[in-house]
Amino acid sequence: MRHGKYRFLAGALIVPLTLYGVFVLSPYLQAFQLAFTDWNGVSDQPRSVGFGNFARLWDDPLFLAGLRNNGLMLLVVPLAVIVLALALAAGTRGTKVYRVVYFFPQLLSVAIIAVLWQFVYTPNSGLLNGALSAVGLDSWRQSWLAEPDLALWSVMAVMIWSSVGFYVVLFSAAMESVPDDIMEAAAIDGAGPVTVFRRITLPLIWESVQVGWIYLGIAALDGFALVQIMTVGPGGPDNSTEVMGLGLYRTAFTFGKFGYASAMGVAIFFLTLSIAVLLLRVTKRERVELA
Amino acid sequence: MRTKHAFLTLWAALVTLPLLWALMSSFKTDAEIFDSPWTPPATPRFDNWSRAWEQASIGQYLLNTLIVVGGALALTMLLGALTAYCLARYEFPGNRFLYYTLIAGMLFPVFLALVPLFFVVDNLGMLGTYHGLILVYAAYALPFTVFFLHGFFRSLPGAVAEAAFIDGASHAGVFFRVMLPMARPGMVSVGIFNFLGLWNQYLLPKVLNPDPDHYVLAQGLAELAVSQGYRSDWSGLFAGLIIAILPVLLAYVFFQRQIRAGLTSGALK
């Protein structure tokens, strides 16, 4: 009755597995090999340099600048997004129209967001400086993306702007599953809104917060498109917005140092992995079940 | 209560103002944009839009994007559903191994694969081609799709499939005519997720699609914005930006309930 099972399986799986093997798996594996060579894309035989590329990373001022900037993003962006999103999600209980609006940036591709915000930050004809002048704050006008001290923060503001909406929707969906009678009971017992949030809502939606934290942590190690499109250089004034992804891209496709770029890729991979594991551990809590 | 609403309104303004401002600027002259960024145009200039569409090739980029994203989405959904179904509902040696190998693709940052991927695509002669981008997009969207739909196919009742087998349906028949229709809600969710993900691609086309005639929207706009310093047509660029934003925003306004439900169910899985 069920004959032909293996023929069906083989027929169904051959295309997706080939595609995955050729375009995903093999590049990932090759990257680890290339990372130990000085391959420049033209020589037939990549020459092994052992751990040389990795040693070089520690003396590469651009890579270190990228590491530092991604590190700052990792500290600032997820925290800001989660705090803002939690506050907004709690605030929108009952008024759904806000959530529809907050979600807008999530729909725009990151390149479009970068172009849009480049305009917002433009010194003379941008929205931000125009708005500051309109309310009489002329002295606050800045060339936002050209000041080394401001450029990275301006980029981080865009990251936050574009991600908050999704987490508002995510957290408010989780909050809706918290039964009203628990909240009411707590309110009757005299708990203020802050206590209710801290002691009841937050523990019950912690799993979504944890998921969000990991997504955002991984995203904070990217930043390629925003920096590449928005900031001068690219990489910003004095490398103030340099990110590791941009360094990798430039090393490979501008300078043709493919072996060295692969070593950067391996470093980014291990950083991503450690951060995911670390965040899983740090955000670990007793799982709270609704009775 | 007052401060709560002030806070909510403030964020709504922060989200919408840049978009409205770009919309307004797309109807202004360059001079108006430079002199008074903050005021509406004296007379709306629709020629910015036609200039963006034709001279700045936004129309071509939009078409390229539709071809690549549409093709990749169709391929991802078909292959992802087939793979997830086979792994979820058939016992065979190596099943677990294949599943975890596929899922592992979600853990690795694309940056790691970037250099070798470029040469793989180059060696296949697929740099800057539609089919090259479609295949790569689909391959990278596969892990999440399989992960998501695997759980979905697991949870479907087996009795219906059994009945179809007894009625003489083939394996493929059961999949396409019985199981796939039952998995529709899951397909819709993951389809929305994939659409936004593929639409959002920038790094992959930047590396794999060097041919300006085949640029996708994100690439084309970024290129225009970067070169705008040399050959300034700001109003046209704003119009191009709005053309790029509008289709998805309109789709969202009509389908916002499904889109947000689909995305959150995916993220919480």
HADDOCK unambig.tbl for C-alpha pairs under 7 A between the chains (distance, minus, plus):
assign (segid A and resid 5 and name CA) (segid B and resid 171 and name CA) 6.99 0.50 0.50
assign (segid A and resid 8 and name CA) (segid B and resid 171 and name CA) 6.50 0.50 0.50
assign (segid A and resid 8 and name CA) (segid B and resid 172 and name CA) 6.95 0.50 0.50
assign (segid A and resid 9 and name CA) (segid B and resid 86 and name CA) 6.57 0.50 0.50
assign (segid A and resid 12 and name CA) (segid B and resid 82 and name CA) 6.23 0.50 0.50
assign (segid A and resid 12 and name CA) (segid B and resid 83 and name CA) 6.93 0.50 0.50
assign (segid A and resid 13 and name CA) (segid B and resid 83 and name CA) 6.00 0.50 0.50
assign (segid A and resid 16 and name CA) (segid B and resid 79 and name CA) 5.73 0.50 0.50
assign (segid A and resid 19 and name CA) (segid B and resid 139 and name CA) 5.72 0.50 0.50
assign (segid A and resid 20 and name CA) (segid B and resid 139 and name CA) 5.16 0.50 0.50
assign (segid A and resid 23 and name CA) (segid B and resid 117 and name CA) 6.48 0.50 0.50
assign (segid A and resid 23 and name CA) (segid B and resid 136 and name CA) 6.18 0.50 0.50
assign (segid A and resid 23 and name CA) (segid B and resid 139 and name CA) 6.35 0.50 0.50
assign (segid A and resid 24 and name CA) (segid B and resid 139 and name CA) 6.59 0.50 0.50
assign (segid A and resid 24 and name CA) (segid B and resid 140 and name CA) 6.61 0.50 0.50
assign (segid A and resid 27 and name CA) (segid B and resid 113 and name CA) 4.97 0.50 0.50
assign (segid A and resid 27 and name CA) (segid B and resid 116 and name CA) 4.86 0.50 0.50
assign (segid A and resid 27 and name CA) (segid B and resid 117 and name CA) 5.23 0.50 0.50
assign (segid A and resid 28 and name CA) (segid B and resid 112 and name CA) 6.31 0.50 0.50
assign (segid A and resid 28 and name CA) (segid B and resid 113 and name CA) 4.78 0.50 0.50
assign (segid A and resid 30 and name CA) (segid B and resid 116 and name CA) 6.25 0.50 0.50
assign (segid A and resid 31 and name CA) (segid B and resid 112 and name CA) 6.41 0.50 0.50
assign (segid A and resid 31 and name CA) (segid B and resid 113 and name CA) 6.14 0.50 0.50
assign (segid A and resid 31 and name CA) (segid B and resid 116 and name CA) 6.13 0.50 0.50
assign (segid A and resid 88 and name CA) (segid B and resid 8 and name CA) 6.56 0.50 0.50
assign (segid A and resid 91 and name CA) (segid B and resid 4 and name CA) 6.52 0.50 0.50
assign (segid A and resid 98 and name CA) (segid B and resid 12 and name CA) 6.79 0.50 0.50
assign (segid A and resid 101 and name CA) (segid B and resid 12 and name CA) 6.41 0.50 0.50
assign (segid A and resid 102 and name CA) (segid B and resid 12 and name CA) 6.17 0.50 0.50
assign (segid A and resid 102 and name CA) (segid B and resid 15 and name CA) 6.45 0.50 0.50
assign (segid A and resid 107 and name CA) (segid B and resid 196 and name CA) 6.77 0.50 0.50
assign (segid A and resid 107 and name CA) (segid B and resid 248 and name CA) 6.62 0.50 0.50
assign (segid A and resid 107 and name CA) (segid B and resid 249 and name CA) 6.94 0.50 0.50
assign (segid A and resid 108 and name CA) (segid B and resid 245 and name CA) 6.48 0.50 0.50
assign (segid A and resid 109 and name CA) (segid B and resid 199 and name CA) 6.47 0.50 0.50
assign (segid A and resid 109 and name CA) (segid B and resid 200 and name CA) 4.16 0.50 0.50
assign (segid A and resid 109 and name CA) (segid B and resid 218 and name CA) 6.99 0.50 0.50
assign (segid A and resid 110 and name CA) (segid B and resid 200 and name CA) 6.13 0.50 0.50
assign (segid A and resid 111 and name CA) (segid B and resid 202 and name CA) 6.54 0.50 0.50
assign (segid A and resid 111 and name CA) (segid B and resid 218 and name CA) 5.26 0.50 0.50
assign (segid A and resid 111 and name CA) (segid B and resid 222 and name CA) 6.32 0.50 0.50
assign (segid A and resid 112 and name CA) (segid B and resid 218 and name CA) 6.18 0.50 0.50
assign (segid A and resid 112 and name CA) (segid B and resid 241 and name CA) 6.93 0.50 0.50
assign (segid A and resid 115 and name CA) (segid B and resid 222 and name CA) 6.42 0.50 0.50
assign (segid A and resid 115 and name CA) (segid B and resid 225 and name CA) 6.42 0.50 0.50
assign (segid A and resid 124 and name CA) (segid B and resid 34 and name CA) 6.91 0.50 0.50
assign (segid A and resid 125 and name CA) (segid B and resid 33 and name CA) 6.25 0.50 0.50
assign (segid A and resid 125 and name CA) (segid B and resid 34 and name CA) 4.84 0.50 0.50
assign (segid A and resid 125 and name CA) (segid B and resid 35 and name CA) 6.91 0.50 0.50
assign (segid A and resid 125 and name CA) (segid B and resid 36 and name CA) 6.98 0.50 0.50
assign (segid A and resid 125 and name CA) (segid B and resid 37 and name CA) 5.15 0.50 0.50
assign (segid A and resid 126 and name CA) (segid B and resid 37 and name CA) 6.25 0.50 0.50
assign (segid A and resid 127 and name CA) (segid B and resid 37 and name CA) 6.29 0.50 0.50
assign (segid A and resid 127 and name CA) (segid B and resid 38 and name CA) 6.62 0.50 0.50
assign (segid A and resid 130 and name CA) (segid B and resid 37 and name CA) 5.93 0.50 0.50
assign (segid A and resid 130 and name CA) (segid B and resid 38 and name CA) 5.70 0.50 0.50
assign (segid A and resid 131 and name CA) (segid B and resid 38 and name CA) 6.78 0.50 0.50
assign (segid A and resid 170 and name CA) (segid B and resid 264 and name CA) 5.46 0.50 0.50
assign (segid A and resid 208 and name CA) (segid B and resid 268 and name CA) 6.61 0.50 0.50
assign (segid A and resid 225 and name CA) (segid B and resid 202 and name CA) 6.87 0.50 0.50
assign (segid A and resid 229 and name CA) (segid B and resid 222 and name CA) 6.20 0.50 0.50
assign (segid A and resid 229 and name CA) (segid B and resid 226 and name CA) 6.87 0.50 0.50
assign (segid A and resid 245 and name CA) (segid B and resid 111 and name CA) 6.64 0.50 0.50
assign (segid A and resid 252 and name CA) (segid B and resid 115 and name CA) 6.89 0.50 0.50
assign (segid A and resid 258 and name CA) (segid B and resid 115 and name CA) 6.48 0.50 0.50
assign (segid A and resid 262 and name CA) (segid B and resid 112 and name CA) 6.71 0.50 0.50
assign (segid A and resid 262 and name CA) (segid B and resid 115 and name CA) 6.52 0.50 0.50
assign (segid A and resid 265 and name CA) (segid B and resid 111 and name CA) 5.57 0.50 0.50
assign (segid A and resid 265 and name CA) (segid B and resid 112 and name CA) 4.08 0.50 0.50
assign (segid A and resid 266 and name CA) (segid B and resid 112 and name CA) 5.90 0.50 0.50
assign (segid A and resid 269 and name CA) (segid B and resid 108 and name CA) 6.43 0.50 0.50
assign (segid A and resid 269 and name CA) (segid B and resid 109 and name CA) 6.08 0.50 0.50
assign (segid A and resid 269 and name CA) (segid B and resid 112 and name CA) 6.33 0.50 0.50
